[in-house]
């Protein structure tokens, strides 16, 4: 049986890679992918604690399903915004997209 600390380390590594991707990238699509990586780290964390604390209940699975639903909504809205910005500016570089400036 794999110990809980391994799952937590995997979750921490995934989350750190996602944070680095958000902070270091200028491409909007790469930033969305990094946010998804951070949400997957949260899901791994939730399921690990569920498995080791209450394996008979379904609370961890319910929380994971809720995070998946939020992630799907975030991707749909984020991609719609990126496509709209790309159509008007023809770039996905966040330094060149200045739609909200006066």
C-alpha positions as CSV (number, residue, x, y, z in Angstrom):
1,X,0.0,0.0,0.0
2,X,1.3,3.4,-1.0
3,X,1.7,5.8,2.0
4,X,-0.3,9.1,2.2
5,X,2.9,11.1,2.1
6,X,3.7,10.0,-1.5
7,X,0.4,11.2,-2.7
8,X,0.9,14.5,-0.9
9,X,4.3,14.9,-2.4
10,X,3.0,14.2,-5.9
11,X,0.2,16.8,-5.3
12,X,2.7,19.3,-4.0
13,X,5.0,18.8,-7.1
14,X,2.1,19.1,-9.5
15,X,0.9,22.3,-7.8
16,X,4.4,23.8,-7.8
17,X,4.8,23.1,-11.5
18,X,1.4,24.7,-12.1
19,X,2.3,27.8,-10.1
20,X,5.6,28.1,-12.0
21,X,3.7,27.8,-15.3
22,X,1.3,30.5,-14.3
23,X,4.0,32.9,-13.2
24,X,6.6,32.2,-15.9
25,X,4.4,32.0,-19.1
26,X,3.0,34.8,-21.2
27,X,1.0,32.6,-23.4
28,X,-2.7,32.5,-22.3
29,X,-3.2,28.9,-23.4
30,X,-0.2,27.7,-21.4
31,X,-1.5,29.6,-18.4
32,X,-4.8,27.8,-18.6
33,X,-3.0,24.5,-18.9
34,X,-1.0,25.4,-15.7
35,X,-4.2,26.3,-13.9
36,X,-5.6,22.9,-14.9
37,X,-2.5,21.2,-13.5
38,X,-3.0,23.0,-10.2
39,X,-6.6,21.8,-10.1
40,X,-5.5,18.3,-10.8
41,X,-3.1,18.6,-7.8
42,X,-6.0,19.6,-5.6
43,X,-8.0,16.6,-6.9
44,X,-5.1,14.2,-6.1
45,X,-4.9,15.8,-2.6
46,X,-8.7,15.4,-2.0
47,X,-8.7,11.8,-3.1
48,X,-5.7,10.9,-1.1
49,X,-7.1,12.2,2.1
50,X,-10.5,10.6,1.3
51,X,-8.8,7.2,0.7
52,X,-6.8,7.3,3.9
53,X,-9.3,9.0,6.3
54,X,-12.8,7.7,5.2
55,X,-12.6,5.0,2.5
56,X,-16.2,3.9,3.1
57,X,-17.8,7.3,2.5
58,X,-18.0,9.1,-0.8
59,X,-17.1,12.6,0.3
60,X,-13.7,12.7,-1.4
61,X,-15.3,11.5,-4.7
62,X,-18.0,14.1,-4.4
63,X,-15.5,16.9,-3.8
64,X,-13.4,15.7,-6.7
65,X,-16.4,15.7,-9.0
66,X,-17.2,19.3,-7.9
67,X,-13.6,20.3,-8.7
68,X,-13.9,18.7,-12.1
69,X,-17.1,20.6,-12.8
70,X,-15.5,23.9,-11.7
71,X,-12.4,23.1,-13.9
72,X,-14.7,22.4,-16.9
73,X,-16.5,25.7,-16.4
74,X,-13.2,27.6,-16.0
75,X,-11.8,26.1,-19.2
76,X,-15.0,26.9,-21.2
77,X,-15.0,30.6,-20.0
78,X,-11.2,30.9,-20.3
79,X,-11.1,29.5,-23.9
80,X,-14.0,31.7,-24.9
81,X,-12.1,34.8,-23.7
82,X,-8.9,33.7,-25.3
83,X,-10.6,33.0,-28.7
84,X,-12.3,36.4,-28.5
85,X,-9.0,38.2,-27.7
86,X,-7.3,36.2,-30.5
87,X,-9.9,37.2,-33.0
88,X,-9.6,40.9,-32.2
89,X,-5.8,41.1,-31.6
90,X,-4.5,38.0,-33.4
91,X,-2.3,37.0,-30.6
92,X,-2.5,35.0,-27.3
93,X,0.5,36.8,-25.7
94,X,-0.8,38.4,-22.6
95,X,1.7,41.3,-22.8
96,X,0.2,42.4,-26.1
97,X,-3.5,41.9,-25.2
98,X,-4.6,45.3,-23.7
99,X,-8.4,45.0,-24.1
100,X,-9.2,46.3,-20.6
101,X,-6.9,49.3,-20.7
102,X,-8.4,52.8,-21.6
